[in-house]
Amino acid sequence: MRKLLLIINLLLIFGCNGNIEKTKIEIPSAQCGMCAITIEGALNKIDGVKKVLVDMDALKVTVAYDGEKTDVKSFELAISNAGYQANETLSNAEVYKTLPGCCKLPEDR
């Protein structure tokens, strides 16, 4: 019974099409839980994203997604447009200025 529940959960998370890919993106400018929520929300708006896990200790986000619908560049752009650096893609400077103080790098507070 537990195996069946595990299989059902995996299918719900990753779908049935078998084209699910996974990537990790560095988010070095993220500072707090609010940053994690903002990044997760930005990524979940992208069609094809199946699961987002933000690891604030490692400053990385793992994304499970349908590779036929989206790609890593889309994730980096979404994170940048939310005000954060994503891998080598710098944060959108105008959006970064509007982030709460807790979401900014210490030297920018």
Secondary structure, DSSP 8 states (H G I E B T S, - for coil): -HHHHHHHHHHHHH-SSS-EEEEEEE-TT--SHHHHHHHHHHHHTSTTEEEEEEETTTTEEEEEEETTT--HHHHHHHHHHTT--BTTB---HHHHHHS-GGGS-GGG-
